[in-house]
Amino acid sequence: MYVTVIETINRARNCSSLNMSKKETFANYLSSVKELKSAILKSRYTAAKKVNKEMLLLYYFVGKYVSDNSRNKNWGKGAVEQISDLLQQELHGLRGFSATNLKNMRIFYEEWADLEVVFLAESPVVLFDFMLPENRQTSSDDLPSEIRQMTSDEFVQLFFGIGFSHHIAIVQRVKKVEVRFFYISYAAQKFWSHDTLKYHLKESLHLKLGTSQNNFIQTIQESTFKEKAQLIFKDELLLDFVNIEANDEEPDEHILEQEIVQNIKKFIMALGADFSFIGNQYRLLVENEEFFIDLLFFNRKLQSLVAIELKKGKFKAEYVGKMNLYLSVLDEFVKQPHENPSIGIILCKEKNTKIVEFAFRDTTKPMGVITYKTYNELPEHYKIAFPKLDDLKKLL
């Protein structure tokens, strides 16, 4: 009996040891899979960037060739269409060289003709020798001042970081070089889809960014901090990931908060760069009385806490007093000595500019009002780019 018990214990130990060994092996496999996944995705992203760059270089010089021959009347009427058809016959299955695209390449070149020195530096010139005029002298002095002020690596990374369709949307909608750089930079850094870019172009984001209604000039003393704060916050946020059921035209603040928290990465992308999420329903305790901030962030560029209060309807003057209290408590008990004063943002559905102005007039804490739009308010042709709630439910 004693021997049987001992044998049973030993078998159990061996089995436990075996199970532990299997678990460790499986854990090692999972670790290896994560490393391989990371390497594969990184390689794909790098390859995609290289392919995109090569395509842009090709389209630029093809556009130059089409421009040189069509604008000086070397080609007759309808030549672009005929050449596109002949190309399709010569290279069966060729995509991207329709008559419309060839004309878009011409636009791409003509709108960025001043960048030829950059494209020549980046391209395998031998491929495009037949397209280039003889004895063409190019110099970095020919570049627009906005480009010369940037490092070459920075410019190349941004410019070649977005696709051809993005570039065409920008040049067709925007004429000023500095504004084009604004959209190129944002589209590249925030990985905007083509539809998202078109939406921001239509809404003139460059005019709204840094134009949120706020009291920063009156309440922030340090000039650099004041300047940065004024530039960071937008007048309106596009919360295209917030998709409320049709019956809930006016979502409750709690529902809106949960949608944001569940999609916090997308919210930060909408909010802007350098924001770190600290938490939602952040608890403040004052003389045994509790207060809760809907969303609390820290902005690295500002070196400041940013409290956000969510409101489902129109801005009300009483929101300012509550936010002023939150900011006072944050500065007293949460802010670190080296950090700048906390900033408050009231995120609401709509606002009356004059009421906001009067509500801010005698405040001492820096705060602003920003409005938002959800998926349900997007025009129909923009909604197509986003999945419907019912479709997501079926997938889940």
N, C-alpha and C positions, 0 to 999 in steps of 0.2 A: 504493500500500500504506500509506504514511504517513498520507495523508488518511483512508483507511478506518478506521485505528486511532483517529485523532483523533475522527472522527464517532461511532465506537462508544463512546469514553469520554464524549463529550458527551451521547449518548443515555442512557448509564448514569447520569450525573449528574442529568440531567433526570428520569429515572425515579425515582431515589433521592429527589430533591427532591419529586417528586409523592407518593411513598409516605410521606415524612415529613410532607408537608402533610395527607395523608389521616389519618395517625396523630394529628396535632395536632388536626385537626377532630373525629375520633372521641373524643379525650380531652376536648375541649370539650363534646361532646354528653353524655358520661358525667357530667361535672361539672354540666351543666345538669339532667340527669335526677336526680342526687342532691339538688340544691337544690329542684327541683320536688317530688320525693318527700317531702322534709322538710316543705315548706310544706303539701302535701296532707294528710299524716298529722297535722300540728299542727292544721290546720283541722278535720279529722274529729274529733280528740280534743276540741277546744274545742266543736265543735257537739254532740258526744255529752254533754259535761258540761252544756251548756245545756239539752239535751233532758231529761237526767236530773233536773236541778234543777226544770224546769217540771213534770215528772211527779210528783215528790215534793210539790211545792206543791199540785198538783191533788188528789192522793191524800189529803193531809193535810186539806184543807177539805171534800172529799167525805166523808172519814171523820168529820169534825166534824158534818156535816149528817146522816149516817146515825146517829151517836151521839145527837144531840139529839132526833131523831124516834123512834128505836127505844127508847131508854132511858126516855123520859118517856111512853111508851105512846101517842104520836100514831099510830103504826103498829101494826097488829095482828100476830098470829102469821103467820109465813111472808111478811111484807111484803118483806124483803130479796130473797128468791127471786123474787117476782113482779115487783118493780121491775127486777131484773137481766134477766128475760125481756123485759119491755116495752122496756127500753133496747136490747136486741138487735134488736127489731122496728123501733124508730124509727131506729136507726143500724146498717144492715146491715154485717156484717163487723167490728163493734166488738169489740176485744179488750181484755182486762185488767179487765173489769167483770162478771165472773161473781159469783155470790152469795158464793163463798168469798173472792174478792178484795175485795168490798165489806165483808165482815166483817173482813178483814185491814186495810183502810183505817180501819175503826172502831178496831181495836186500835192501829194506828199513831198515830191522833190521841189516843186516851185515854191511851196510855203517854207521849206527849210533849205533853200539854195545857199544861204549864208553858212550852212553847216558842212559844206562840201569838204573842207579841210579836215573836219572830224571824221567824216565817213571814209575819206581816203586813208586816213591814219589807221582806221579800224578794219578796213577791208583787204582781202587778198586782191590787190589792184590788177594783177594779171588777168583776172576774170572779166574785168570791165574796161580793159584798154581800148577796145573798139568803140566804147561809148564816150570816151573822154576826148575833148579837143586837144590838139597838139600844143605843146609849150604853155600849158595852163599853169600859171603860177598861183599857188595858194599860200596863205600865211595866217597864223593865229591872230594877226592884227585885223583880219577881215571879219572875225567873229563878233557877234553882238556883245556889248559890254557885260550883259547879264551872265553870259557863258564864261567870259574871260575871268570873271570874279570867282567862279567855281573851280575846284580842282578838276583836272581832266578825268580822274577815276570816278569822282562823284557824279559828274555829268553823264559819263558813259553808262554807269550803273543805273541811273534813273531813266535816261532816255531809252535805253535798250531793255528796260525792265517791264515795259508794257507792249502789248501786241499792236499789230498794224491797224486793226479796227478801232482801237482806242485812239491811236494817233490821228486817224481820219476824223473821228468824232470831235477831237479837240481842235484841229486846224479849221474844220468847217464851221465851228461855233465861235472860236476865239481868235481875235486878230492880234492882240497885244502879246509880245514875246514873254514878258514877265508873268502874265496871267496864264499863258500856256505852260510855263514851267511850274506854276502852282499846281495845275491839274495833273501834269505828268508826275510830279513828285508825290502827290497824294495818291494817285492811282497805283503807282509802283510800290509805295511803302505800305499802303493799306490793302493791297491786292483786290482793288475794286473790280467787279465784273463789268462787262460792257454796259449793261442796263443801269447799274449803279452809277457809273460815270455819266451816262446820258442824263440821269435824274439830277445829279449835282450840277451838271452844265446848264440844264434847263432852269434850275432853281438859283443859279448864279451864286454858288457856294462861296466863291472868292470875295463876294461883297458882304456875305453874312458872317464869315469867320472873323472872330474878334469884334463882333458888333452886338454882342448880347447886351441887353439893357442892364446896367449895373451902376454902382456908386464907387467904383474903385478909385477914381480920380480924387474924390473927396475924403475917402477913408484910409487909403494906403499912402504912407509917407515916403517910404524908400522908393526911389525912382525906377531902378531896374526891376524890382518886384512888381511895381505898378504896371510897367510897360509889358512885362511878360504876361501878367494876369489879364490885361486888356486884349492880348492877341490870342489867348488860348481858347476862350469860351465862344461857342457859336451862338447865333440867334435862335436856331432851330435844330433839333435832332431828328434824324430819320430812324425810327425804331421799326424797321421793316421785319424784324423777327417777332414782333408782338402781333399775334394774330388772334383777335377776339371773336367769339361766336357772333353770328349776325344779330342775335337778339340783345347782345350786350354792347350797344352803341357807346355807352359811357362806362368803361370798365372801372371797377372798384380799385382804389389805391393798392389794396392788398394783392389783387390779381395782377395788376401792373407790376408790382414789386416782385412777385414770384416769377413772372415772365422774364424780367430783367435778370434776376439772380440765376435762373436756369440758363440764361444765355449771356452770362457776364462778359465773356470774351468779345461777343458782338457788340455789347453795350459800350465796352471800353473803346472799341474801334470807332464807334459812332461818336463817343465823347471826345476822343483825341489822343495824342501821344503822351507817354510817360505817366499814365494813371495806374495806380496799384489799388486793388480792391481790399479793403480792410474787413468790411462786414456789413450785413443788413440788420436793422433793428438794433443798432449799436446803443448799449445801455449807458446812460449817464445818471449818476446819483448825487443829489444835492439835498443835504439835511434830511436824509431818509426818504426823499421823494424821488421817484424814478421818472426819467425822460428817455425816449427812444428816437434815434435818428434813423430815418428810412434806409439810407445808404451812406457809407463813409468810405472815402478814398484818400490816398496820399499821392500828390503829384511831385515827381522827382525834379522836374524843371523849376517848379515854383518853390519846392521845399516847403510845402504847406499841406495841411489837412483840408479836404474838401467835403463838406457835408451837403447831401442832396435830399431834399424833401419832395416827394411825389404828390401831385395834386391832379385829380381826374378832370376838373372843370376849369373855370376861368380864375385868373389870379385875383386874390382878395388881399386887401391891405393888412388884415390881421396876421397873415402868414409871416410878415416881416418881423413882428415882435417876437414870435416863437423862434424864428431862425436866429435873431439877435441873441436870445437866451442860450441857444445851443452853442453858438460860436463863443460866447463868453465863458461857458463851462469848459469847452474844448481847450481854449487858450489857458485857462486856469489849471486844469487837472490832467489834460492829455498831451498837449503840445510839448515837444522837447525844447530845451533852451536855445538850441541852434536853429530851430525852424522858424519860418515866417508865420505871421498871424493866419488863423484859419479862415477859409472862404466858404460862404454858403451859396448854394444854388437852389432856387425854387423852380422845379420842373413841372410845368402845368400845360393844360390843353390850349389855352389862349390867354391873351392879356390885353388890357387897355393901357397904352403907353403913358398916358397922362396920369392915370391912377398909380402906376408903378413909380413914376417920377416923384409924385407927392409922398408916396409911402416911404421912399428912400431919402427924402430931403434932409431929415435931421438924424439919420442913423449914424452910428459910429463904427459898425463892423462891416467889412467888405462882403457884399453879396450881390447876386444878379438873378435875373429871371430869364429862363429859357423855355420855349414852347417845343412841343414834339408832335410828330405824326406817326401813326401806326400803319401796319400793312393794309388795314381795311380802308384807309383813306388814300392809298396810292391810286393813280389812274390805272385803268384796266390793262393798258399795254405794258405797264411796269409789273403788275401782279403776275403776269405770265412767267416772269423770271423766277418767282418764288413758289414753293410747294404749297398746295392748299391744305387746310387743317384736316379735312375729311380724308384726303389721300395719306397724310401722315398717320392718322389713326388706323387706317387699313393696313399700312405697312407694319405698324407696331403690333 
